[in-house]
Amino acid sequence: MTPDDARARNRYYAMSAVNILATAGAVFGLVIAGRSNSWAGSVMGGAIILSSLYMMYVVPRAMARRWKTPAPPEA
C-alpha cells in the first residue's frame, strides 16, 4: 500500500467515525426526548438531534473540502 493509499484510507475512516458519532448523538437525543417528563427535556433532546444531524451533514463535507484543496507553497 502506498503512502497516498494509506492516507486516503485513514481519511475515509475519520469521516466514517464522524458519521458514527453523529448518529450516536442523534440516538442519544431521541432517548432524552423520549424519556423526558417535561417540555424542557424534550426541547433539549430535539436540540441534540438537530445538532447531530447538522454535524452529520456539514463536518464530513468540510473535511473532504479541506483535504481536497492543495497546500499553499512553502516559502
Contacts in CASP RR format, 6 or more apart in sequence:
PFRMAT RR
TARGET T0000
AUTHOR 0000-0000-0000
METHOD contacts of the structure
MODEL  1
MTPDDARARNRYYAMSAVNILATAGAVFGLVIAGRSNSWAGSVMGGAIIL
SSLYMMYVVPRAMARRWKTPAPPEA
1 9 0 8 1.000
11 63 0 8 1.000
11 67 0 8 1.000
14 63 0 8 1.000
15 60 0 8 1.000
15 63 0 8 1.000
15 64 0 8 1.000
18 55 0 8 1.000
18 56 0 8 1.000
18 59 0 8 1.000
18 60 0 8 1.000
18 63 0 8 1.000
19 56 0 8 1.000
19 60 0 8 1.000
21 55 0 8 1.000
22 52 0 8 1.000
22 53 0 8 1.000
22 55 0 8 1.000
22 56 0 8 1.000
22 59 0 8 1.000
23 52 0 8 1.000
23 56 0 8 1.000
25 48 0 8 1.000
25 49 0 8 1.000
25 52 0 8 1.000
26 48 0 8 1.000
26 49 0 8 1.000
26 52 0 8 1.000
26 53 0 8 1.000
26 56 0 8 1.000
28 48 0 8 1.000
28 52 0 8 1.000
29 45 0 8 1.000
29 46 0 8 1.000
29 48 0 8 1.000
29 49 0 8 1.000
29 52 0 8 1.000
30 45 0 8 1.000
30 49 0 8 1.000
32 41 0 8 1.000
32 44 0 8 1.000
32 45 0 8 1.000
32 46 0 8 1.000
32 48 0 8 1.000
33 41 0 8 1.000
33 42 0 8 1.000
33 44 0 8 1.000
33 45 0 8 1.000
33 46 0 8 1.000
33 49 0 8 1.000
34 42 0 8 1.000
36 42 0 8 1.000
36 44 0 8 1.000
36 45 0 8 1.000
END
